[in-house]
Amino acid sequence: MASAPASYRNSTTKPMCLLSQIMNTGSQFVMEGVKNLVLKQQNLPVTRILDNLMEMKSNPETDDYRYFDPKMPRGSESSVLRNKNPFQEAIVFVVGGGNYIEYQNLVDYIKGKQLP
């Protein structure tokens, strides 16, 4: 039997390759659309409060927060801590409703603060 012409040999691979290119291009467009919908570098309230507390920034939003440090002398005012170095570690918990977007915002904040 004679072999098929060269133009027909790869006829099944070309449509599959074309289909995968279309799918890749389509998924890239979808991802670009999602990126446009996502907030860009905007810290949500939980992250803003954490940043203010960790960096010892004075802000009306966090001025009334209390610090509980076991190394702090007993009976001293909690505002004394604002003059010290920023905190390196924190435990964050939310009483009431929290969601994945707030969690992801905190994770992104932490990644941005880590040393390269």
Backbone torsions as a table, in degrees:
resi	resn	phi	psi	omega
1	MET	NA	139.2	-177.6
2	ALA	-76.0	147.4	179.7
3	SER	-75.1	154.4	-179.0
4	ALA	-72.4	150.7	177.3
5	PRO	-59.5	156.0	-176.5
6	ALA	-59.8	-31.0	-178.2
7	SER	-69.9	-22.3	-178.9
8	TYR	-95.9	-16.2	-177.2
9	ARG	-61.2	-45.3	-176.0
10	ASN	-101.1	22.4	-175.7
11	SER	-66.6	-28.3	179.3
12	THR	-81.2	-27.2	-178.7
13	THR	-78.7	-32.1	-179.0
14	LYS	-64.7	-47.3	177.5
15	PRO	-62.7	-37.4	179.0
16	MET	-66.0	-40.5	178.4
17	CYS	-64.9	-42.0	179.1
18	LEU	-64.3	-41.7	179.0
19	LEU	-63.3	-42.6	179.7
20	SER	-66.6	-35.6	177.0
21	GLN	-64.7	-40.9	178.8
22	ILE	-64.6	-42.7	179.6
23	MET	-64.2	-42.4	179.1
24	ASN	-63.5	-43.8	179.4
25	THR	-64.4	-42.6	178.7
26	GLY	-62.6	-42.2	179.9
27	SER	-67.9	-32.8	176.8
28	GLN	-65.2	-40.9	177.8
29	PHE	-64.1	-40.7	178.6
30	VAL	-62.9	-44.6	-179.6
31	MET	-64.4	-38.2	177.2
32	GLU	-64.2	-39.6	177.4
33	GLY	-64.0	-40.2	178.1
34	VAL	-66.1	-40.7	178.9
35	LYS	-60.8	-34.7	178.6
36	ASN	-70.5	-27.5	-179.9
37	LEU	-81.3	-26.0	-175.9
38	VAL	-76.7	142.0	177.7
39	LEU	-62.9	138.9	-178.3
40	LYS	-105.2	113.7	174.3
41	GLN	51.9	33.9	177.0
42	GLN	-107.1	121.9	179.5
43	ASN	-83.2	132.5	176.3
44	LEU	-76.9	167.3	-175.2
45	PRO	-53.8	-41.3	-179.9
46	VAL	-62.4	-41.5	-179.5
47	THR	-70.3	-38.8	177.5
48	ARG	-62.6	-43.7	179.8
49	ILE	-63.9	-44.3	178.7
50	LEU	-60.4	-43.9	179.8
51	ASP	-61.8	-44.9	179.1
52	ASN	-61.8	-42.0	-179.1
53	LEU	-71.3	-41.6	-177.9
54	MET	-68.4	-38.9	-176.4
55	GLU	-90.9	1.9	179.8
56	MET	59.5	35.8	179.3
57	LYS	-81.3	140.4	176.3
58	SER	-85.2	123.4	-177.2
59	ASN	-151.0	135.5	179.7
60	PRO	-56.5	-26.8	-179.7
61	GLU	-67.7	-29.5	-174.8
62	THR	-122.8	5.6	-177.5
63	ASP	-64.6	-28.9	-178.1
64	ASP	-88.3	0.3	179.7
65	TYR	-72.2	145.6	-179.3
66	ARG	-101.2	145.1	176.2
67	TYR	-106.2	132.0	176.3
68	PHE	-119.6	100.9	-178.6
69	ASP	-118.8	121.3	-179.2
70	PRO	-65.1	-20.1	179.6
71	LYS	-84.1	-12.2	-179.0
72	MET	-77.1	136.2	179.4
73	PRO	-59.3	144.7	-177.7
74	ARG	-67.0	139.9	176.8
75	GLY	84.3	-3.1	179.6
76	SER	-82.9	154.9	-178.4
77	GLU	-73.4	141.3	-176.5
78	SER	-70.3	-18.3	179.8
79	SER	-72.6	-13.7	178.4
80	VAL	-61.8	-32.7	-177.7
81	LEU	-63.7	-22.3	-177.8
82	ARG	-63.4	-19.3	179.9
83	ASN	-86.1	-9.7	-177.7
84	LYS	-86.5	179.0	178.2
85	ASN	-65.5	153.8	177.7
86	PRO	-62.7	156.0	178.2
87	PHE	-73.9	150.5	177.5
88	GLN	-103.6	-23.5	-178.1
89	GLU	-133.1	150.8	177.8
90	ALA	-152.2	154.7	171.7
91	ILE	-115.2	122.9	-177.7
92	VAL	-111.4	127.1	171.2
93	PHE	-138.6	146.9	-176.6
94	VAL	-113.3	126.8	175.6
95	VAL	-92.1	121.8	-177.3
96	GLY	104.3	-150.6	-175.1
97	GLY	-79.5	132.2	171.9
98	GLY	-132.8	165.4	179.2
99	ASN	-144.1	173.9	-176.4
100	TYR	-65.3	-33.6	-178.8
101	ILE	-64.2	-41.7	177.2
102	GLU	-64.7	-42.3	178.0
103	TYR	-60.5	-47.5	-179.1
104	GLN	-64.0	-35.4	177.3
105	ASN	-63.7	-40.2	175.8
106	LEU	-65.3	-41.3	178.8
107	VAL	-62.8	-43.1	177.9
108	ASP	-63.9	-38.6	177.0
109	TYR	-61.0	-44.8	-179.6
110	ILE	-64.0	-43.1	179.3
111	LYS	-61.8	-36.2	178.8
112	GLY	-71.1	-25.3	-178.7
113	LYS	-88.7	-16.8	-177.7
114	GLN	-72.1	146.9	179.2
115	LEU	-72.3	144.2	-179.4
116	PRO	-69.1	NA	NA
